[in-house]
Amino acid sequence: MNSIQVLQYIASGALGGDAFKGGLATAALGAALHFFIAFVVAAVYYTASRKLTALYRDPTIWGPAFGAAVYLFMNLLVLPLSAVPKGPFSLPLFLNGVFGHAIFVALPIAWFARRSASKN
């Protein structure tokens, strides 16, 4: 799967299988949806960290835990309710997603929340 198809896969959550026929337009929609979701996830963590100080005091624990939880929420609840074409389950791909989102997405979000908290 190339990068265009990855973005079209994201767009297929809203458009179904037709997203793969839309070329760059549906890839752009997929990119916009992906960054919107990432922004919402970051905003949720940041907002929660204002009330739950452990979230910014221990970002190396809570960031990855939050990232894994978000990935599980998206894959076990959101995607099955979306129009994404269903495919076979792949344990290596699933684990890559869990750990990748925990380390490369949520951990930086947690670090930025910690940095922001230290400025207040």
C-alpha positions as CSV (number, residue, x, y, z in Angstrom):
1,M,0.0,0.0,0.0
2,N,1.5,3.3,-1.0
3,S,1.1,6.7,0.8
4,I,-1.8,7.7,-1.5
5,Q,-3.7,4.5,-0.7
6,V,-3.1,4.9,3.0
7,L,-4.7,8.4,2.9
8,Q,-7.5,7.0,0.8
9,Y,-8.0,4.3,3.4
10,I,-8.5,7.0,6.0
11,A,-11.0,8.7,3.7
12,S,-12.8,5.4,3.2
13,G,-14.1,5.8,6.8
14,A,-16.4,8.4,5.4
15,L,-16.7,7.4,1.8
16,G,-16.4,3.7,1.8
17,G,-14.6,1.8,-1.0
18,D,-15.2,4.6,-3.4
19,A,-12.4,6.5,-1.7
20,F,-9.9,4.4,-3.6
21,K,-11.3,5.7,-6.9
22,G,-11.0,9.4,-6.0
23,G,-7.3,9.9,-6.7
24,L,-5.6,12.8,-5.0
25,A,-8.8,14.4,-3.9
26,T,-9.8,11.6,-1.6
27,A,-6.1,11.3,-0.4
28,A,-6.3,15.0,0.5
29,L,-9.6,14.3,2.4
30,G,-7.9,11.4,4.2
31,A,-4.9,13.7,5.2
32,A,-7.3,16.3,6.5
33,L,-9.3,13.8,8.5
34,H,-6.2,12.2,9.9
35,F,-4.8,15.6,11.1
36,F,-8.2,16.6,12.4
37,I,-8.4,13.4,14.5
38,A,-4.8,13.9,15.7
39,F,-5.6,17.5,16.7
40,V,-8.7,16.3,18.7
41,V,-6.7,13.5,20.4
42,A,-4.0,16.1,21.3
43,A,-6.6,18.5,22.6
44,V,-8.3,15.8,24.7
45,Y,-4.9,14.8,26.3
46,Y,-4.0,18.4,26.9
47,T,-7.4,19.3,28.4
48,A,-7.3,16.2,30.6
49,S,-3.8,17.0,31.8
50,R,-5.0,20.3,33.2
51,K,-7.2,18.3,35.6
52,L,-5.2,15.1,36.1
53,T,-1.7,16.3,36.9
54,A,-0.2,12.8,36.6
55,L,-0.7,13.1,32.8
56,Y,1.9,15.9,32.6
57,R,4.0,14.8,35.5
58,D,4.7,11.3,34.1
59,P,4.4,11.8,30.3
60,T,6.6,8.7,29.6
61,I,4.0,6.5,31.3
62,W,0.7,8.2,30.5
63,G,1.4,9.4,27.0
64,P,2.0,5.9,25.6
65,A,-0.9,4.4,27.6
66,F,-3.2,7.1,26.2
67,G,-1.9,6.4,22.7
68,A,-2.5,2.7,23.0
69,A,-6.0,3.4,24.4
70,V,-6.8,5.8,21.5
71,Y,-5.6,3.2,18.9
72,L,-7.7,0.5,20.5
73,F,-10.7,2.8,20.7
74,M,-10.4,3.7,17.0
75,N,-9.8,0.2,15.9
76,L,-12.3,-1.7,18.0
77,L,-15.1,0.9,18.1
78,V,-14.8,3.7,15.6
79,L,-13.6,1.8,12.5
80,P,-16.2,-1.0,12.8
81,L,-18.9,1.6,12.8
82,S,-17.4,3.5,9.8
83,A,-17.6,2.8,6.1
84,V,-14.0,1.4,6.0
85,P,-13.8,-1.8,3.9
86,K,-13.3,-4.7,6.2
87,G,-10.1,-6.7,5.8
88,P,-8.5,-9.7,7.5
89,F,-7.0,-9.2,10.9
90,S,-3.2,-9.0,11.0
91,L,-1.5,-9.2,14.4
92,P,1.8,-7.7,13.3
93,L,0.0,-4.8,11.7
94,F,-2.2,-4.3,14.8
95,L,0.8,-4.4,17.2
96,N,2.7,-2.0,15.0
97,G,-0.3,0.4,15.2
98,V,-0.6,0.1,19.0
99,F,3.1,0.7,19.7
100,G,3.6,3.2,16.8
101,H,0.8,5.4,18.0
102,A,1.9,5.0,21.7
103,I,5.5,6.0,21.0
104,F,5.4,8.3,17.9
105,V,2.1,10.1,18.4
106,A,1.0,10.1,22.0
107,L,4.3,10.4,23.7
108,P,5.2,13.6,21.9
109,I,1.7,14.9,22.7
110,A,2.3,14.1,26.4
111,W,5.7,15.9,26.3
112,F,4.2,19.0,24.8
113,A,1.4,18.9,27.5
114,R,4.2,18.7,30.1
115,R,6.1,21.6,28.6
116,S,2.9,23.7,28.4
117,A,2.1,22.9,32.1
118,S,5.6,24.0,33.2
119,K,5.0,27.4,31.6
120,N,1.8,28.0,33.6
